[in-house]
């Protein structure tokens, strides 16, 4: 018997499978997103308190977490205190501290924008000689405003301050208010350092 050849114009099944395998060999094993350039996170804009509140659903508004670049943009370098919801979380409030341990400018992130706050009067901060070793003094409380926003932080009196060289941390309560429309409290951690982390 003679050999049977495929009809002209109709490729054999083996040829189709072979071409398919060869086509698959040319694909990269790396996922598409792994080959894209890594860009630094975009730093959000600084807005006035009123601009941030316009269009926001105030009853569900919570201070958002911030990264070091955002905090530095709003309050600059130098000693600062930060309030976090958890001991390992990112700050939701950051406050620059003066050499006499009084609060300077602060910053919150609300509705996707940064809001700069100024110290309320009278100031509720005092130094504690127990934090020797180049650290900041013990902060007894912070009060900051950017009308109609007001925030206060008070270390929990029943909790001890954890003191390391150049840093102190203590459980604290933060009250966040927006005029007469919202008043909410958070339990977290107040951490003060003589210099912000360098990245």
N, C-alpha and C positions, 0 to 999 in steps of 0.2 A: 504494500500500500504506500501511496505517496504521502508526503508531509502535508499537514493542513496549515495554511498561513492565514492570518487575519485578513479580512477584506480591506482593501485600500480605503482610507478615509475614516476608519474605525480603529482607534488606538486600543492596544491590548490592556487588560486590567493590570498586569504587572507594570507596564510603562506608567500608568496613571499613579499607582501606589508609589513607585520609585520617585517620580517627580514631586509628589507630595512630601515625601520624607526629605528630599533635598531642600525644598522650600522651607521646611521647618528648621533645618540646620542653620540657616542664616539669621535666625532671630536671636536677639540678646537675651541672656538669662536674667538680667537686671530689670526690675520693675521700672516703669516710666518715671515715677516720682523720685526714684533714687538717683536718676541721672540729671535731674533738674538742679540748677544752682541754688544753694542755700542762702537765703537772704536774712539779714537781721530783722527782728520784729519791728513793725512800724510803731512809732511813738505817737500816741493820740494827741489831739490838740488840747490846749488850755482854753477853757471857756469861763465866762462869768457864771455865777450860781444861777441867775435868772435864766440865762440862755440854756443851761443844762436842764432846768426844770420845765421849760416850755415844751409841751408835748410829751412829758414823761408821766407815767402812771405812778403818782407819788406814793400811794398806799403800798406798792410793791417794790419801792426803790430801796436798794441795799448798796452800801459801799462795795465796790469791786476791788479785786486784787490788782496790785501794780508791780512792775519790775523796776530794777534799779535805774535804768535809763529814764523811765518816766518820772520817777521821784527826783532824780538829779536835774531834769529839765525844769521842774516846778520849784524846787527849793534849793538847788545847788549842792555843793559838797560841804563837808564838815560834820560835827557831832549831830546826831539825830536820835529821836525816839520813834519807834514804830509799833503800831497795834496790829496784831494778827488774830484771826479767828482760832487758829491752831498753832501749836508751838513750832511746827515745821512748815506752816503755810507762808504764802507771800503776804506782805503788808497790805492793809486796807486803809490805813492812815499813817502818814509819816510827817514828823515835825522836826524842823531844824532847831537846834539848841544853841544858845549863846554861852560864852565862857562862864557867866554867872549862873548858869543852869536855868535861865528863863527861856520860855518858848519863843521861837521866831515864827517864820511862815510855816504853814502846814499844807498838806495836799490830800484830797480824796479823789477817787475815780467814781463818777456817777454817770449813769446813762451813756457810758462809752467815752466820756471826756474827763479831763482833769480839772478840778476846781481848787483854786488856791484859797487858803483860809488864813486869817490874821488872828493873833492872840486876843482873847477876850480879856476884859479888865474886871476885877483884879486877877492877876496871874496866880495860879495855884501850883507853884513849883518851888522846891527848896533843895539845897545840897545836903548830902549826908557824908561825913568824913569816913564812914565805914567802907566806902567804895574807893579805897586808896589804890594806887598803882596805875595812875593815868586814865582812869575811867571817868565817866560822867557821874555827877552826883545823883542821889536817889530822887527821882521825880515823884512827888506826892500827888500830882494831878495836872491835867492839861485841859484848857478850855479854849476853843477856837471857833471863829465865826466867819461866814461869808453870807450876809443876809440874803434870804431868810433861813439859811442853813446854820445850825449850831451843833457842835460835837464836843463832848467832854469825856475824858478818860480818867478813871480813878482806880489806882491799885487796890486789889482786894485786901482789906485790913487783916483778915484772918490768915492770909498766905504769906510765907516768908519770901524774901528776895533772894534769888540765885545770883551770886556775885562771882564773876571770873575776872581775870585781869582785862580791863578795858571794856567789860560788858556786864550788864545786869538785866535780869529777866524776872518778871513777877506776873502772876495772874492778875487780871484787871477787868473792869467793866467799862464798856464804852456806850454812851447814850448818843444817839443820832436823831436830830430833830429838824423838821422842815416846817417853820412857822407854827401854825396851830393845826396843820393837817396831818402831821406824822411825828410820833415819838416812839422810838424803839430802842431796846437795850441789847447788848451783845456781851457774852463772857468770852474772854480770850487771854492774850498775853501781851504785855507791854515790855518791849525790849529796847534798851538804850545803849548806844555805842559811841565812842569818841570819833570814829571815822567810818563812813559807809564802806561796804565791801568793794574791793576792786576786782573787775572782771576783764 
